[in-house]
Amino acid sequence: MSKNTYCVEWSYLEELPDNPGPPKHREAHCSFLIRFMDPPKGKGHCAFFGVNIITSLTAAELRICVEGRRGYIVADDLTQRDFRRRVIRDVAEALEQLPRDQALKKLD
């Protein structure tokens, strides 16, 4: 199998709207798992990520820049679909460009 054989599993997507527009809440918590299909089950077969999606107002209050920081994405109109696309794109790009351990550090 290729070193990039993996799947993304959505553990939790909280309160992201289905349609673009102002967020219902100032913060949403999302988590996903990257499961690698090539190593045997056990250490190294998956990586878990959690992210807080916050509005620009919340970011300003927390003194987080609009580019975000580890564990935070700043967005005022991110839909569930947009978030899923962003995660899938970011994971694919990282794993295509970098060795697995470096890709996981970049994603973290």
C-alpha positions, 0 to 999 in steps of 0.5 A: 500500500502507498504511504498515503493510504488513509481515511478521514473520520469525522468524530464530531462537528458541532453547531456549524451551519449548513448554509453560509451566513452569520454563525449561530454561536461564537464558537464550535468544536470539531474533531476528526481522525486520520486513520492510516490503512497501512500500519498494523493496528496500534500505535501510529495507525491514526491521528486525532485532531480537535479544532475550535472554530471561532468568530472574529469577535471571539478571536479579538477577545482572546487576542488570537490573530485572524490567521488563527493559531494551533487548535483555532480557526477564525471564520465568521461564515464557515459551513459544515461542508466548507470545514470538511472540504478544508480539512480534506484539502489540508490533510491531502496536501500535507501528506502529499508534500511531507513524510507522515510524521512531518505532515502530522506536525504541520496539521497539528 
